[in-house]
Amino acid sequence: MACKRENRFRHNTIAFWLSDEEKSEVEAKIILSGVSKGEYYRKSVLEQEIKVVSGNYMSFRLSKVLERICEELHNGNSENEQLLLALLKELIALQKNAPAGNRDMKE
């Protein structure tokens, strides 16, 4: 479906399961917000701050992903440099919020 005001297309669908009680609660919040369901879900997902609590394994994987992104950016091979930079900033913020014993990324 095209979003005429912003001249862009949204071809992707995201779905998830809710209980009847959760669905009622979400629908009530949507009505109170005064925006469309799609806009409510987009804003809820994209503008919500998520706090990730990870163990050693997750922290290690996160540091490896950060290293690969840094490598791509340094090599200049990236077609989506802006996206990688945004992702890098998010991942660094997550890494900094990890418990002290889980920070194995070189700062």
N, CA, C and O atoms as CSV, one atom per row, in Angstrom:
chain,resi,resn,atom,element,x,y,z
A,1,MET,N,N,0.841,-1.167,0.000
A,1,MET,CA,C,0.000,0.000,0.000
A,1,MET,C,C,0.890,1.235,0.000
A,1,MET,O,O,1.875,1.302,0.735
A,2,ALA,N,N,0.544,2.189,-0.812
A,2,ALA,CA,C,1.334,3.412,-0.907
A,2,ALA,C,C,0.918,4.394,0.175
A,2,ALA,O,O,-0.261,4.514,0.510
A,3,CYS,N,N,1.872,5.070,0.695
A,3,CYS,CA,C,1.619,6.145,1.647
A,3,CYS,C,C,1.762,7.433,0.844
A,3,CYS,O,O,2.875,7.915,0.639
A,4,LYS,N,N,0.642,7.992,0.389
A,4,LYS,CA,C,0.666,9.103,-0.557
A,4,LYS,C,C,1.343,10.346,0.007
A,4,LYS,O,O,2.031,11.059,-0.723
A,5,ARG,N,N,1.159,10.613,1.287
A,5,ARG,CA,C,1.727,11.834,1.856
A,5,ARG,C,C,3.245,11.826,1.837
A,5,ARG,O,O,3.864,12.882,1.709
A,6,GLU,N,N,3.846,10.673,1.961
A,6,GLU,CA,C,5.299,10.606,2.026
A,6,GLU,C,C,5.900,9.997,0.770
A,6,GLU,O,O,7.113,9.802,0.698
A,7,ASN,N,N,5.062,9.691,-0.229
A,7,ASN,CA,C,5.500,9.182,-1.519
A,7,ASN,C,C,6.426,7.974,-1.379
A,7,ASN,O,O,7.516,7.948,-1.952
A,8,ARG,N,N,5.987,6.977,-0.616
A,8,ARG,CA,C,6.762,5.758,-0.473
A,8,ARG,C,C,5.812,4.571,-0.378
A,8,ARG,O,O,4.617,4.729,-0.130
A,9,PHE,N,N,6.360,3.401,-0.578
A,9,PHE,CA,C,5.566,2.185,-0.542
A,9,PHE,C,C,6.017,1.315,0.619
A,9,PHE,O,O,7.195,1.277,0.973
A,10,ARG,N,N,5.062,0.627,1.195
A,10,ARG,CA,C,5.365,-0.317,2.276
A,10,ARG,C,C,4.898,-1.687,1.820
A,10,ARG,O,O,3.698,-1.953,1.769
A,11,HIS,N,N,5.839,-2.553,1.489
A,11,HIS,CA,C,5.519,-3.867,0.947
A,11,HIS,C,C,5.650,-4.983,1.971
A,11,HIS,O,O,5.374,-6.137,1.644
A,12,ASN,N,N,6.056,-4.686,3.178
A,12,ASN,CA,C,6.330,-5.724,4.165
A,12,ASN,C,C,5.241,-5.785,5.225
A,12,ASN,O,O,4.641,-4.773,5.586
A,13,THR,N,N,5.000,-6.993,5.713
A,13,THR,CA,C,4.016,-7.219,6.760
A,13,THR,C,C,4.704,-7.859,7.953
A,13,THR,O,O,5.524,-8.765,7.797
A,14,ILE,N,N,4.370,-7.389,9.134
A,14,ILE,CA,C,4.853,-7.999,10.370
A,14,ILE,C,C,3.621,-8.447,11.137
A,14,ILE,O,O,2.663,-7.687,11.283
A,15,ALA,N,N,3.644,-9.682,11.627
A,15,ALA,CA,C,2.499,-10.215,12.364
A,15,ALA,C,C,2.966,-10.871,13.655
A,15,ALA,O,O,4.096,-11.350,13.743
A,16,PHE,N,N,2.103,-10.889,14.645
A,16,PHE,CA,C,2.396,-11.556,15.908
A,16,PHE,C,C,1.083,-11.962,16.556
A,16,PHE,O,O,0.019,-11.454,16.203
A,17,TRP,N,N,1.169,-12.877,17.502
A,17,TRP,CA,C,-0.009,-13.415,18.170
A,17,TRP,C,C,-0.250,-12.696,19.488
A,17,TRP,O,O,0.691,-12.359,20.206
A,18,LEU,N,N,-1.546,-12.461,19.804
A,18,LEU,CA,C,-1.952,-11.858,21.066
A,18,LEU,C,C,-3.087,-12.668,21.670
A,18,LEU,O,O,-3.862,-13.300,20.952
A,19,SER,N,N,-3.178,-12.645,22.980
A,19,SER,CA,C,-4.347,-13.236,23.634
A,19,SER,C,C,-5.518,-12.269,23.438
A,19,SER,O,O,-5.315,-11.131,23.014
A,20,ASP,N,N,-6.723,-12.707,23.738
A,20,ASP,CA,C,-7.894,-11.833,23.607
A,20,ASP,C,C,-7.760,-10.600,24.500
A,20,ASP,O,O,-8.138,-9.496,24.108
A,21,GLU,N,N,-7.221,-10.797,25.696
A,21,GLU,CA,C,-7.059,-9.682,26.632
A,21,GLU,C,C,-6.025,-8.681,26.110
A,21,GLU,O,O,-6.235,-7.471,26.183
A,22,GLU,N,N,-4.916,-9.191,25.588
A,22,GLU,CA,C,-3.883,-8.311,25.043
A,22,GLU,C,C,-4.411,-7.535,23.843
A,22,GLU,O,O,-4.131,-6.345,23.694
A,23,LYS,N,N,-5.174,-8.211,22.991
A,23,LYS,CA,C,-5.742,-7.549,21.810
A,23,LYS,C,C,-6.669,-6.415,22.228
A,23,LYS,O,O,-6.615,-5.325,21.659
A,24,SER,N,N,-7.518,-6.668,23.218
A,24,SER,CA,C,-8.437,-5.632,23.699
A,24,SER,C,C,-7.673,-4.437,24.257
A,24,SER,O,O,-8.042,-3.287,24.019
A,25,GLU,N,N,-6.612,-4.716,24.999
A,25,GLU,CA,C,-5.809,-3.641,25.581
A,25,GLU,C,C,-5.126,-2.811,24.497
A,25,GLU,O,O,-5.117,-1.582,24.569
A,26,VAL,N,N,-4.555,-3.475,23.498
A,26,VAL,CA,C,-3.887,-2.763,22.406
A,26,VAL,C,C,-4.893,-1.928,21.620
A,26,VAL,O,O,-4.623,-0.770,21.301
A,27,GLU,N,N,-6.043,-2.504,21.309
A,27,GLU,CA,C,-7.053,-1.761,20.550
A,27,GLU,C,C,-7.555,-0.545,21.319
A,27,GLU,O,O,-7.821,0.497,20.721
A,28,ALA,N,N,-7.686,-0.665,22.636
A,28,ALA,CA,C,-8.096,0.485,23.446
A,28,ALA,C,C,-7.040,1.587,23.379
A,28,ALA,O,O,-7.380,2.766,23.274
A,29,LYS,N,N,-5.773,1.213,23.438
A,29,LYS,CA,C,-4.692,2.202,23.350
A,29,LYS,C,C,-4.669,2.875,21.982
A,29,LYS,O,O,-4.394,4.070,21.876
A,30,ILE,N,N,-4.958,2.101,20.935
A,30,ILE,CA,C,-4.982,2.667,19.580
A,30,ILE,C,C,-6.089,3.705,19.466
A,30,ILE,O,O,-5.882,4.789,18.921
A,31,ILE,N,N,-7.263,3.367,19.982
A,31,ILE,CA,C,-8.397,4.301,19.927
A,31,ILE,C,C,-8.059,5.582,20.681
A,31,ILE,O,O,-8.329,6.681,20.196
A,32,LEU,N,N,-7.474,5.444,21.858
A,32,LEU,CA,C,-7.118,6.619,22.661
A,32,LEU,C,C,-6.026,7.463,22.016
A,32,LEU,O,O,-5.971,8.674,22.230
A,33,SER,N,N,-5.159,6.836,21.230
A,33,SER,CA,C,-4.054,7.569,20.607
A,33,SER,C,C,-4.522,8.489,19.487
A,33,SER,O,O,-3.906,9.524,19.231
A,34,GLY,N,N,-5.611,8.115,18.819
A,34,GLY,CA,C,-6.124,8.945,17.732
A,34,GLY,C,C,-5.410,8.772,16.404
A,34,GLY,O,O,-5.655,9.541,15.474
A,35,VAL,N,N,-4.537,7.785,16.291
A,35,VAL,CA,C,-3.853,7.524,15.023
A,35,VAL,C,C,-4.315,6.183,14.467
A,35,VAL,O,O,-4.971,5.408,15.162
A,36,SER,N,N,-3.973,5.918,13.222
A,36,SER,CA,C,-4.361,4.647,12.602
A,36,SER,C,C,-3.610,3.490,13.258
A,36,SER,O,O,-2.591,3.694,13.918
A,37,LYS,N,N,-4.124,2.274,13.068
A,37,LYS,CA,C,-3.463,1.098,13.637
A,37,LYS,C,C,-2.034,0.972,13.124
A,37,LYS,O,O,-1.105,0.742,13.898
A,38,GLY,N,N,-1.866,1.126,11.810
A,38,GLY,CA,C,-0.535,0.999,11.226
A,38,GLY,C,C,0.439,2.003,11.810
A,38,GLY,O,O,1.568,1.655,12.157
A,39,GLU,N,N,0.002,3.248,11.917
A,39,GLU,CA,C,0.868,4.296,12.461
A,39,GLU,C,C,1.178,4.025,13.932
A,39,GLU,O,O,2.305,4.234,14.381
A,40,TYR,N,N,0.178,3.561,14.678
A,40,TYR,CA,C,0.390,3.241,16.097
A,40,TYR,C,C,1.442,2.153,16.248
A,40,TYR,O,O,2.358,2.276,17.061
A,41,TYR,N,N,1.308,1.077,15.458
A,41,TYR,CA,C,2.274,-0.021,15.544
A,41,TYR,C,C,3.671,0.432,15.122
A,41,TYR,O,O,4.657,0.095,15.776
A,42,ARG,N,N,3.757,1.201,14.019
A,42,ARG,CA,C,5.065,1.688,13.573
A,42,ARG,C,C,5.737,2.528,14.654
A,42,ARG,O,O,6.908,2.322,14.972
A,43,LYS,N,N,4.989,3.473,15.216
A,43,LYS,CA,C,5.568,4.334,16.250
A,43,LYS,C,C,5.933,3.531,17.493
A,43,LYS,O,O,6.967,3.774,18.115
A,44,SER,N,N,5.085,2.578,17.850
A,44,SER,CA,C,5.364,1.759,19.036
A,44,SER,C,C,6.650,0.970,18.866
A,44,SER,O,O,7.445,0.860,19.798
A,45,VAL,N,N,6.851,0.428,17.692
A,45,VAL,CA,C,8.031,-0.407,17.454
A,45,VAL,C,C,9.277,0.435,17.211
A,45,VAL,O,O,10.331,0.152,17.781
A,46,LEU,N,N,9.176,1.456,16.381
A,46,LEU,CA,C,10.357,2.209,15.974
A,46,LEU,C,C,10.811,3.251,16.991
A,46,LEU,O,O,11.992,3.596,17.030
A,47,GLU,N,N,9.900,3.754,17.808
A,47,GLU,CA,C,10.264,4.821,18.740
A,47,GLU,C,C,10.381,4.338,20.179
A,47,GLU,O,O,10.701,5.122,21.072
A,48,GLN,N,N,10.127,3.071,20.407
A,48,GLN,CA,C,10.190,2.516,21.759
A,48,GLN,C,C,11.623,2.155,22.114
A,48,GLN,O,O,12.316,1.511,21.326
A,49,GLU,N,N,12.067,2.559,23.284
A,49,GLU,CA,C,13.406,2.183,23.736
A,49,GLU,C,C,13.342,0.771,24.302
A,49,GLU,O,O,12.499,0.468,25.147
A,50,ILE,N,N,14.227,-0.074,23.835
A,50,ILE,CA,C,14.270,-1.465,24.263
A,50,ILE,C,C,15.535,-1.677,25.086
A,50,ILE,O,O,16.628,-1.306,24.659
A,51,LYS,N,N,15.386,-2.266,26.247
A,51,LYS,CA,C,16.547,-2.579,27.083
A,51,LYS,C,C,16.797,-4.073,26.976
A,51,LYS,O,O,15.937,-4.885,27.319
A,52,VAL,N,N,17.973,-4.425,26.500
A,52,VAL,CA,C,18.338,-5.821,26.307
A,52,VAL,C,C,19.278,-6.240,27.426
A,52,VAL,O,O,20.294,-5.590,27.675
A,53,VAL,N,N,18.934,-7.313,28.087
A,53,VAL,CA,C,19.795,-7.879,29.118
A,53,VAL,C,C,20.359,-9.161,28.540
A,53,VAL,O,O,19.619,-10.084,28.202
A,54,SER,N,N,21.670,-9.207,28.431
A,54,SER,CA,C,22.273,-10.358,27.763
A,54,SER,C,C,23.294,-11.039,28.654
A,54,SER,O,O,23.858,-10.445,29.573
A,55,GLY,N,N,23.505,-12.294,28.351
A,55,GLY,CA,C,24.538,-13.062,29.034
A,55,GLY,C,C,25.827,-13.000,28.240
A,55,GLY,O,O,25.934,-12.239,27.278
A,56,ASN,N,N,26.793,-13.788,28.634
A,56,ASN,CA,C,28.096,-13.782,27.962
A,56,ASN,C,C,27.992,-14.167,26.496
A,56,ASN,O,O,28.646,-13.559,25.649
A,57,TYR,N,N,27.167,-15.183,26.182
A,57,TYR,CA,C,27.042,-15.643,24.801
A,57,TYR,C,C,26.486,-14.535,23.914
A,57,TYR,O,O,27.022,-14.270,22.838
A,58,MET,N,N,25.413,-13.888,24.362
A,58,MET,CA,C,24.796,-12.829,23.570
A,58,MET,C,C,25.746,-11.647,23.429
A,58,MET,O,O,25.833,-11.050,22.356
A,59,SER,N,N,26.444,-11.310,24.478
A,59,SER,CA,C,27.393,-10.209,24.426
A,59,SER,C,C,28.521,-10.503,23.438
A,59,SER,O,O,28.953,-9.617,22.700
A,60,PHE,N,N,28.990,-11.737,23.426
A,60,PHE,CA,C,30.040,-12.139,22.491
A,60,PHE,C,C,29.540,-12.023,21.050
A,60,PHE,O,O,30.250,-11.506,20.188
A,61,ARG,N,N,28.317,-12.504,20.787
A,61,ARG,CA,C,27.742,-12.411,19.439
A,61,ARG,C,C,27.579,-10.958,19.021
A,61,ARG,O,O,27.857,-10.604,17.876
A,62,LEU,N,N,27.133,-10.123,19.938
A,62,LEU,CA,C,26.958,-8.703,19.653
A,62,LEU,C,C,28.290,-8.062,19.284
A,62,LEU,O,O,28.353,-7.267,18.346
A,63,SER,N,N,29.342,-8.394,20.003
A,63,SER,CA,C,30.649,-7.813,19.688
A,63,SER,C,C,31.138,-8.267,18.316
A,63,SER,O,O,31.788,-7.496,17.610
A,64,LYS,N,N,30.833,-9.512,17.925
A,64,LYS,CA,C,31.226,-10.007,16.598
A,64,LYS,C,C,30.474,-9.260,15.495
A,64,LYS,O,O,31.057,-8.921,14.465
A,65,VAL,N,N,29.186,-9.004,15.710
A,65,VAL,CA,C,28.399,-8.247,14.728
A,65,VAL,C,C,28.958,-6.835,14.605
A,65,VAL,O,O,29.085,-6.313,13.498
A,66,LEU,N,N,29.290,-6.216,15.727
A,66,LEU,CA,C,29.877,-4.877,15.701
A,66,LEU,C,C,31.189,-4.859,14.925
A,66,LEU,O,O,31.442,-3.940,14.146
A,67,GLU,N,N,32.013,-5.863,15.136
A,67,GLU,CA,C,33.285,-5.940,14.416
A,67,GLU,C,C,33.063,-6.062,12.913
A,67,GLU,O,O,33.769,-5.425,12.131
A,68,ARG,N,N,32.077,-6.882,12.495
A,68,ARG,CA,C,31.797,-7.036,11.056
A,68,ARG,C,C,31.293,-5.734,10.448
A,68,ARG,O,O,31.680,-5.377,9.335
A,69,ILE,N,N,30.428,-5.022,11.173
A,69,ILE,CA,C,29.917,-3.746,10.666
A,69,ILE,C,C,31.055,-2.741,10.539
A,69,ILE,O,O,31.162,-2.048,9.527
A,70,CYS,N,N,31.902,-2.658,11.555
A,70,CYS,CA,C,33.055,-1.739,11.494
A,70,CYS,C,C,33.962,-2.080,10.320
A,70,CYS,O,O,34.452,-1.189,9.626
A,71,GLU,N,N,34.182,-3.367,10.104
A,71,GLU,CA,C,35.022,-3.814,8.993
A,71,GLU,C,C,34.417,-3.392,7.652
A,71,GLU,O,O,35.132,-2.898,6.779
A,72,GLU,N,N,33.114,-3.583,7.484
A,72,GLU,CA,C,32.433,-3.176,6.246
A,72,GLU,C,C,32.570,-1.674,6.024
A,72,GLU,O,O,32.840,-1.227,4.909
A,73,LEU,N,N,32.384,-0.904,7.084
A,73,LEU,CA,C,32.476,0.552,6.958
A,73,LEU,C,C,33.900,0.997,6.635
A,73,LEU,O,O,34.092,1.906,5.828
A,74,HIS,N,N,34.890,0.376,7.249
A,74,HIS,CA,C,36.287,0.741,6.982
A,74,HIS,C,C,36.717,0.355,5.568
A,74,HIS,O,O,37.506,1.065,4.944
A,75,ASN,N,N,36.203,-0.762,5.062
A,75,ASN,CA,C,36.554,-1.206,3.711
A,75,ASN,C,C,35.828,-0.422,2.632
A,75,ASN,O,O,36.233,-0.442,1.470
A,76,GLY,N,N,34.759,0.270,3.006
A,76,GLY,CA,C,34.000,1.044,2.033
A,76,GLY,C,C,33.214,0.196,1.064
A,76,GLY,O,O,32.854,0.674,-0.012
A,77,ASN,N,N,32.934,-1.054,1.411
A,77,ASN,CA,C,32.200,-1.958,0.529
A,77,ASN,C,C,30.694,-1.891,0.724
A,77,ASN,O,O,29.948,-2.614,0.064
A,78,SER,N,N,30.257,-1.051,1.602
A,78,SER,CA,C,28.845,-1.053,1.967
A,78,SER,C,C,27.995,-0.237,1.003
A,78,SER,O,O,28.305,0.915,0.702
A,79,GLU,N,N,26.914,-0.854,0.523
A,79,GLU,CA,C,25.951,-0.133,-0.314
A,79,GLU,C,C,25.012,0.686,0.571
A,79,GLU,O,O,24.503,1.722,0.146
A,80,ASN,N,N,24.788,0.226,1.785
A,80,ASN,CA,C,23.867,0.880,2.712
A,80,ASN,C,C,24.630,1.472,3.895
A,80,ASN,O,O,24.386,1.101,5.043
A,81,GLU,N,N,25.528,2.367,3.620
A,81,GLU,CA,C,26.391,2.908,4.663
A,81,GLU,C,C,25.595,3.606,5.763
A,81,GLU,O,O,25.908,3.450,6.943
A,82,GLN,N,N,24.572,4.371,5.394
A,82,GLN,CA,C,23.765,5.074,6.400
A,82,GLN,C,C,23.060,4.098,7.329
A,82,GLN,O,O,22.997,4.315,8.539
A,83,LEU,N,N,22.524,3.013,6.752
A,83,LEU,CA,C,21.854,1.995,7.557
A,83,LEU,C,C,22.843,1.319,8.502
A,83,LEU,O,O,22.531,1.088,9.670
A,84,LEU,N,N,24.029,1.003,7.999
A,84,LEU,CA,C,25.044,0.377,8.846
A,84,LEU,C,C,25.489,1.308,9.968
A,84,LEU,O,O,25.700,0.864,11.097
A,85,LEU,N,N,25.630,2.586,9.667
A,85,LEU,CA,C,26.019,3.537,10.707
A,85,LEU,C,C,24.950,3.637,11.790
A,85,LEU,O,O,25.270,3.684,12.978
A,86,ALA,N,N,23.686,3.669,11.386
A,86,ALA,CA,C,22.594,3.716,12.362
A,86,ALA,C,C,22.577,2.450,13.206
A,86,ALA,O,O,22.406,2.510,14.424
A,87,LEU,N,N,22.754,1.298,12.553
A,87,LEU,CA,C,22.785,0.027,13.268
A,87,LEU,C,C,23.978,-0.027,14.216
A,87,LEU,O,O,23.866,-0.514,15.341
A,88,LEU,N,N,25.106,0.469,13.760
A,88,LEU,CA,C,26.311,0.490,14.594
A,88,LEU,C,C,26.075,1.312,15.859
A,88,LEU,O,O,26.462,0.892,16.949
A,89,LYS,N,N,25.447,2.473,15.723
A,89,LYS,CA,C,25.159,3.315,16.890
A,89,LYS,C,C,24.249,2.592,17.875
A,89,LYS,O,O,24.473,2.641,19.085
A,90,GLU,N,N,23.214,1.916,17.354
A,90,GLU,CA,C,22.296,1.173,18.224
A,90,GLU,C,C,23.019,0.041,18.945
A,90,GLU,O,O,22.832,-0.152,20.147
A,91,LEU,N,N,23.839,-0.702,18.219
A,91,LEU,CA,C,24.541,-1.830,18.822
A,91,LEU,C,C,25.568,-1.375,19.857
A,91,LEU,O,O,25.748,-2.033,20.882
A,92,ILE,N,N,26.236,-0.266,19.597
A,92,ILE,CA,C,27.188,0.262,20.577
A,92,ILE,C,C,26.451,0.678,21.843
A,92,ILE,O,O,26.931,0.434,22.950
A,93,ALA,N,N,25.291,1.302,21.687
A,93,ALA,CA,C,24.496,1.681,22.857
A,93,ALA,C,C,24.075,0.448,23.646
A,93,ALA,O,O,24.115,0.454,24.876
A,94,LEU,N,N,23.671,-0.610,22.943
A,94,LEU,CA,C,23.310,-1.855,23.623
A,94,LEU,C,C,24.506,-2.435,24.355
A,94,LEU,O,O,24.387,-2.896,25.491
A,95,GLN,N,N,25.656,-2.411,23.702
A,95,GLN,CA,C,26.868,-2.967,24.303
A,95,GLN,C,C,27.241,-2.200,25.567
A,95,GLN,O,O,27.657,-2.802,26.556
A,96,LYS,N,N,27.097,-0.880,25.542
A,96,LYS,CA,C,27.432,-0.071,26.714
A,96,LYS,C,C,26.477,-0.332,27.867
A,96,LYS,O,O,26.862,-0.202,29.029
A,97,ASN,N,N,25.233,-0.700,27.561
A,97,ASN,CA,C,24.248,-0.982,28.599
A,97,ASN,C,C,24.327,-2.407,29.121
A,97,ASN,O,O,23.609,-2.763,30.056
A,98,ALA,N,N,25.186,-3.225,28.533
A,98,ALA,CA,C,25.323,-4.618,28.981
A,98,ALA,C,C,25.948,-4.637,30.370
A,98,ALA,O,O,26.687,-3.721,30.731
A,99,PRO,N,N,25.657,-5.679,31.152
A,99,PRO,CA,C,26.295,-5.795,32.467
A,99,PRO,C,C,27.814,-5.747,32.335
A,99,PRO,O,O,28.367,-6.198,31.333
A,100,ALA,N,N,28.481,-5.204,33.338
A,100,ALA,CA,C,29.927,-4.949,33.276
A,100,ALA,C,C,30.736,-6.172,32.877
A,100,ALA,O,O,31.701,-6.040,32.124
A,101,GLY,N,N,30.381,-7.343,33.350
A,101,GLY,CA,C,31.135,-8.547,33.023
A,101,GLY,C,C,30.950,-9.014,31.603
A,101,GLY,O,O,31.680,-9.893,31.144
A,102,ASN,N,N,29.980,-8.441,30.884
A,102,ASN,CA,C,29.673,-8.890,29.533
A,102,ASN,C,C,30.236,-7.983,28.454
A,102,ASN,O,O,30.004,-8.236,27.272
A,103,ARG,N,N,30.957,-6.954,28.809
A,103,ARG,CA,C,31.489,-6.029,27.811
A,103,ARG,C,C,32.830,-6.523,27.325
A,103,ARG,O,O,33.856,-6.297,27.967
A,104,ASP,N,N,32.824,-7.207,26.176
A,104,ASP,CA,C,34.098,-7.688,25.657
A,104,ASP,C,C,34.484,-6.999,24.361
A,104,ASP,O,O,35.461,-7.394,23.724
A,105,MET,N,N,33.742,-5.983,23.957
A,105,MET,CA,C,34.064,-5.212,22.757
A,105,MET,C,C,35.171,-4.225,23.095
A,105,MET,O,O,35.149,-3.592,24.151
A,106,LYS,N,N,36.133,-4.097,22.199
A,106,LYS,CA,C,37.213,-3.129,22.402
A,106,LYS,C,C,36.653,-1.730,22.209
A,106,LYS,O,O,36.106,-1.426,21.149
A,107,GLU,N,N,36.778,-0.885,23.203
A,107,GLU,CA,C,36.201,0.461,23.114
A,107,GLU,C,C,37.215,1.455,22.622
A,107,GLU,O,O,36.904,2.639,22.486
